[in-house]
Amino acid sequence: MAGVSVRATDGSDGSDGSGGSGGEDVRRFWERLGLPGLVDVHTHFMPERVLHKVWDYFDALGPLTGGVEWPITYRAEESERLAVIREFGVRAFTAMLYPHKAGMAQWLNSWAVDFARRTPDCLHTATLFPEPGVEGYVREALEQGARVFKAHVQVGAYDPSDRLLDSTWGLLAEAGVPVVIHCGSGPAPGKHTGPEPVARVLARHPRLRLIVAHMGMPEYEDFLALAERYGEVRLDTTMAFTDFSERFAPFPREARTRLVALGDRVLLGTDFPNIPYPYVHQLHALERLGLGDDWLRAVCYENGARLFAISP
């Protein structure tokens, strides 16, 4: 793991104080809870040249970063990143990839087939875009074994309720395959972000298994309301509750009780490797909510294991 290090070496950032990946602290967290590891539904693996362009965008403080400095903590080649996430004890993770324009999704899905074949602990991930032929390549991805999809409304700058996607949402709802969707307006709003477009999709497809990324940041309460209304809607914790996000999009304290009521539909997500702090900080941010060990066990492992049929 020589190519991976956290930014501080004194432990003040949540690392193990050695300048390493922080793996010991991560394992200590889930071992204390009596878990066999973690299930992380929001991690990024994609073609290297695409991921490097994503990192360049963060480095340049592109508009969708909200102008916030965003150092990549786990910037390393693919093999090293895989070694790190396995060192953390993550039993299952995803390859969240997404197109920013038409004509790109099918190519990304082809890459994802090969990645899933050579990475058995990664849940085979696919993506989509509102374009002619989308239902066909989504159906092909399902036939090839895709277990989760990523939709990025902010980066793709599209309306998820676009009629071009209507039959595709229906296909995914019928298949029962979850879709992690970045639809909140954080860290910067997009043309079609916010709860209204997603509400239109769910009104047409109430059984669609949407996993709202980042807890719907910053429209947390609006997306909690959608999860309370639709039994198949879930939320992932990606970057929520961390010191980094609390500075510009604090989670409302009065909404914490709603997290308890939805405890079986909140899933661990982290955004690894594209996070500006050590991985363990996300776990500590969840712990300090004070919602109890049973809630943590459900969020960090049990809910994801049940959704994706992962054996202990």
C-alpha positions as CSV (number, residue, x, y, z in Angstrom):
1,M,0.0,0.0,0.0
2,A,2.9,2.3,-0.6
3,G,1.0,4.5,-3.0
4,V,-1.9,5.2,-0.6
5,S,-1.6,7.5,2.4
6,V,-3.9,9.7,4.4
7,R,-3.2,13.4,4.6
8,A,-2.2,13.7,8.2
9,T,0.1,11.5,10.3
10,D,-0.8,12.5,13.8
11,G,-4.2,10.8,14.0
12,S,-6.1,14.1,14.1
13,D,-7.9,13.3,10.9
14,G,-9.2,9.9,12.0
15,S,-6.3,7.9,10.6
16,D,-4.3,5.4,12.6
17,G,-1.5,7.9,13.0
18,S,0.9,6.0,10.9
19,G,0.3,7.8,7.6
20,G,-1.1,4.5,6.2
21,S,-4.6,3.7,5.0
22,G,-6.2,3.6,8.4
23,G,-7.2,0.0,8.0
24,E,-6.7,-1.0,11.6
25,D,-9.1,1.7,12.8
26,V,-11.7,0.7,10.3
27,R,-11.5,-3.0,11.3
28,R,-11.6,-2.0,15.0
29,F,-14.9,-0.2,14.3
30,W,-16.8,-3.2,12.8
31,E,-15.2,-5.8,15.1
32,R,-16.5,-3.9,18.1
33,L,-20.0,-4.2,16.6
34,G,-19.6,-7.9,16.1
35,L,-19.9,-7.6,12.3
36,P,-18.1,-9.8,9.7
37,G,-17.1,-6.6,7.9
38,L,-18.8,-3.8,6.0
39,V,-21.0,-3.4,2.9
40,D,-20.4,-0.2,1.1
41,V,-22.9,0.7,-1.6
42,H,-21.2,3.8,-2.9
43,T,-17.6,3.4,-4.0
44,H,-16.0,4.5,-7.3
45,F,-14.2,2.2,-9.7
46,M,-14.1,3.1,-13.4
47,P,-11.7,3.1,-16.3
48,E,-8.5,4.6,-15.1
49,R,-8.4,7.5,-17.6
50,V,-12.0,8.4,-16.7
51,L,-11.2,8.3,-12.9
52,H,-8.1,10.5,-13.5
53,K,-10.3,13.0,-15.2
54,V,-12.6,13.0,-12.3
55,W,-9.7,13.7,-10.0
56,D,-8.5,16.5,-12.2
57,Y,-12.0,18.0,-11.9
58,F,-11.8,17.9,-8.1
59,D,-8.2,19.3,-8.2
60,A,-9.4,22.2,-10.4
61,L,-12.4,23.0,-8.1
62,G,-14.8,22.4,-10.9
63,P,-18.3,24.1,-10.5
64,L,-20.0,20.9,-9.2
65,T,-17.6,20.8,-6.3
66,G,-19.2,24.0,-5.0
67,G,-15.8,25.6,-5.0
68,V,-14.8,23.6,-1.9
69,E,-11.2,22.3,-1.7
70,W,-11.4,18.6,-2.2
71,P,-8.1,16.6,-1.9
72,I,-8.4,13.0,-2.9
73,T,-7.3,10.9,0.1
74,Y,-7.0,7.5,-1.6
75,R,-5.4,8.6,-4.9
76,A,-3.7,5.4,-6.2
77,E,-3.8,2.9,-9.0
78,E,-6.7,0.5,-9.2
79,S,-4.8,-2.5,-7.7
80,E,-3.7,-0.5,-4.7
81,R,-7.2,0.9,-4.1
82,L,-8.6,-2.6,-4.2
83,A,-6.0,-3.7,-1.7
84,V,-7.0,-0.9,0.6
85,I,-10.7,-1.4,0.6
86,R,-10.2,-5.1,1.2
87,E,-7.8,-4.2,4.1
88,F,-10.7,-2.2,5.6
89,G,-12.8,-5.4,5.6
90,V,-15.3,-4.2,3.1
91,R,-17.1,-7.5,2.1
92,A,-19.0,-6.0,-0.9
93,F,-18.6,-2.7,-2.7
94,T,-19.7,-1.0,-5.9
95,A,-18.1,0.5,-9.1
96,M,-20.2,3.7,-9.3
97,L,-19.6,4.9,-12.8
98,Y,-21.6,7.5,-14.7
99,P,-21.8,9.2,-18.1
100,H,-21.8,13.0,-18.5
101,K,-23.2,12.9,-22.0
102,A,-25.1,10.6,-24.4
103,G,-23.2,7.8,-26.1
104,M,-21.0,7.0,-23.1
105,A,-23.1,4.7,-20.8
106,Q,-22.9,1.6,-22.9
107,W,-19.1,1.8,-23.2
108,L,-18.9,2.2,-19.4
109,N,-21.1,-0.8,-18.9
110,S,-18.9,-2.9,-21.1
111,W,-15.9,-2.0,-18.9
112,A,-17.9,-2.8,-15.8
113,V,-18.6,-6.4,-17.1
114,D,-14.9,-7.1,-17.2
115,F,-14.3,-5.4,-13.9
116,A,-17.0,-7.5,-12.2
117,R,-15.6,-10.7,-13.6
118,R,-12.1,-10.0,-12.2
119,T,-13.3,-8.5,-8.9
120,P,-15.8,-10.9,-7.3
121,D,-16.3,-8.8,-4.2
122,C,-17.5,-5.9,-6.3
123,L,-21.2,-5.8,-7.0
124,H,-21.6,-5.7,-10.7
125,T,-22.5,-2.0,-11.4
126,A,-24.0,-0.4,-14.5
127,T,-25.2,3.0,-15.5
128,L,-27.6,4.8,-17.8
129,F,-28.5,8.0,-19.6
130,P,-31.7,9.4,-21.2
131,E,-31.0,8.6,-24.8
132,P,-32.4,6.4,-27.6
133,G,-31.6,2.8,-26.9
134,V,-31.2,3.1,-23.2
135,E,-33.7,0.4,-22.4
136,G,-31.9,-2.0,-24.7
137,Y,-28.5,-1.6,-23.1
138,V,-29.9,-1.6,-19.6
139,R,-31.7,-4.9,-20.4
140,E,-28.3,-6.2,-21.7
141,A,-26.6,-5.2,-18.5
142,L,-29.2,-7.0,-16.5
143,E,-28.7,-10.1,-18.6
144,Q,-25.0,-9.9,-18.0
145,G,-25.5,-9.9,-14.2
146,A,-25.7,-6.2,-13.2
147,R,-26.8,-6.0,-9.5
148,V,-26.9,-2.2,-9.0
149,F,-27.1,0.8,-11.3
150,K,-25.8,4.4,-10.8
151,A,-27.6,7.5,-12.0
152,H,-26.0,10.8,-11.6
153,V,-28.5,13.6,-12.2
154,Q,-26.1,16.3,-11.2
155,V,-23.2,15.4,-13.5
156,G,-25.4,14.2,-16.3
157,A,-27.6,17.3,-16.1
158,Y,-30.7,15.4,-17.0
159,D,-34.2,15.1,-15.7
160,P,-34.7,11.6,-14.2
161,S,-38.4,11.9,-15.1
162,D,-37.5,12.3,-18.8
163,R,-39.9,10.1,-20.8
164,L,-36.8,8.5,-22.5
165,L,-36.1,6.8,-19.2
166,D,-39.7,5.8,-18.3
167,S,-39.7,2.3,-19.7
168,T,-36.2,1.8,-18.3
169,W,-37.3,2.7,-14.8
170,G,-40.1,0.2,-15.2
171,L,-37.7,-2.5,-16.3
172,L,-35.5,-1.9,-13.3
173,A,-38.5,-1.8,-10.9
174,E,-39.7,-5.1,-12.3
175,A,-36.2,-6.6,-12.0
176,G,-35.9,-5.4,-8.4
177,V,-32.4,-4.1,-9.1
178,P,-31.4,-1.0,-7.0
179,V,-30.3,2.3,-8.5
180,V,-28.0,4.6,-6.5
181,I,-29.1,8.0,-7.7
182,H,-27.2,11.3,-7.0
183,C,-30.2,13.6,-7.1
184,G,-29.7,16.0,-4.2
185,S,-28.4,19.5,-4.8
186,G,-25.1,19.1,-3.0
187,P,-22.3,20.1,-3.1
188,A,-23.7,22.3,-5.9
189,P,-27.1,22.3,-7.5
190,G,-27.6,21.0,-11.0
191,K,-30.3,21.8,-13.5
192,H,-32.5,18.9,-12.4
193,T,-31.4,18.1,-8.9
194,G,-33.8,18.2,-5.9
195,P,-36.7,16.0,-4.8
196,E,-39.3,17.0,-7.4
197,P,-38.0,15.1,-10.4
198,V,-37.5,12.0,-8.3
199,A,-41.0,12.3,-6.9
200,R,-42.3,12.3,-10.4
201,V,-40.4,9.1,-11.2
202,L,-41.6,7.4,-8.0
203,A,-45.2,8.4,-8.7
204,R,-45.0,6.4,-12.0
205,H,-42.8,3.6,-10.6
206,P,-43.5,3.2,-6.8
207,R,-41.7,-0.2,-6.6
208,L,-38.5,1.2,-8.0
209,R,-35.6,0.5,-5.6
210,L,-33.9,3.9,-5.5
211,I,-31.0,4.5,-3.1
212,V,-30.7,8.2,-2.7
213,A,-27.0,9.1,-2.5
214,H,-25.6,11.4,0.1
215,M,-28.9,11.1,2.1
216,G,-30.2,13.6,-0.5
217,M,-27.8,16.3,0.7
218,P,-28.8,19.1,1.3
219,E,-32.5,18.4,0.8
220,Y,-32.3,15.7,3.5
221,E,-35.8,16.1,4.9
222,D,-37.5,16.1,1.5
223,F,-35.8,12.8,0.6
224,L,-36.5,11.3,4.0
225,A,-40.2,12.1,3.2
226,L,-40.0,10.2,-0.1
227,A,-38.4,7.2,1.8
228,E,-41.3,7.4,4.3
229,R,-43.8,7.4,1.5
230,Y,-42.3,4.7,-0.7
231,G,-41.2,1.4,0.9
232,E,-38.5,0.6,-1.6
233,V,-36.7,3.9,-1.3
234,R,-33.4,3.8,0.6
235,L,-30.7,6.4,1.4
236,D,-27.0,6.0,1.6
237,T,-24.8,7.8,4.1
238,T,-22.1,8.9,1.6
239,M,-20.3,12.0,3.1
240,A,-23.3,12.9,5.2
241,F,-22.7,13.7,8.9
242,T,-18.9,14.2,8.3
243,D,-17.0,17.3,9.5
244,F,-16.4,18.1,5.8
245,S,-20.1,18.1,4.8
246,E,-21.5,19.5,8.1
247,R,-19.7,22.8,7.3
248,F,-21.8,23.5,4.2
249,A,-24.8,21.1,4.5
250,P,-25.5,20.2,8.1
251,F,-28.0,17.4,8.8
252,P,-30.9,18.8,10.9
253,R,-30.7,17.5,14.4
254,E,-34.5,17.3,14.6
255,A,-34.5,14.8,11.8
256,R,-32.3,12.2,13.6
257,T,-35.4,10.4,15.0
258,R,-36.5,9.8,11.4
259,L,-33.2,8.0,10.7
260,V,-34.1,5.5,13.5
261,A,-37.6,4.8,12.0
262,L,-35.9,4.2,8.6
263,G,-33.1,2.2,10.1
264,D,-33.7,-0.8,7.9
265,R,-33.3,1.4,4.7
266,V,-30.2,3.4,5.4
267,L,-27.1,2.0,3.8
268,L,-23.4,2.7,4.3
269,G,-21.9,4.7,1.4
270,T,-18.6,6.5,1.5
271,D,-17.5,7.7,-2.0
272,F,-14.1,5.9,-1.6
273,P,-11.6,6.8,-3.0
274,N,-12.8,10.3,-3.8
275,I,-13.0,11.5,-0.2
276,P,-11.2,14.4,1.4
277,Y,-10.6,12.6,4.7
278,P,-9.8,9.0,5.9
279,Y,-12.4,6.3,5.4
280,V,-12.8,5.7,9.1
281,H,-14.1,9.3,9.6
282,Q,-17.4,8.3,7.8
283,L,-17.8,5.5,10.3
284,H,-17.1,7.7,13.3
285,A,-19.5,10.3,12.0
286,L,-22.2,7.7,12.0
287,E,-21.3,6.5,15.5
288,R,-21.4,10.0,17.0
289,L,-25.0,10.4,15.9
290,G,-25.8,8.4,19.0
291,L,-28.4,6.2,17.4
292,G,-27.1,3.0,19.0
293,D,-25.1,-0.1,18.0
294,D,-28.1,-1.9,16.5
295,W,-28.6,1.0,14.1
296,L,-24.9,1.0,13.2
297,R,-24.9,-2.7,12.6
298,A,-27.9,-2.4,10.3
299,V,-26.5,0.5,8.4
300,C,-22.9,-0.7,8.1
301,Y,-23.6,-4.3,7.1
302,E,-27.0,-5.9,7.6
303,N,-29.2,-3.7,5.4
304,G,-26.8,-4.0,2.4
305,A,-26.2,-7.7,3.0
306,R,-29.9,-8.3,3.0
307,L,-30.5,-6.2,-0.1
308,F,-27.8,-7.9,-2.1
309,A,-28.1,-11.3,-0.6
310,I,-24.5,-11.4,0.8
311,S,-23.7,-14.3,3.0
312,P,-21.8,-13.7,6.3
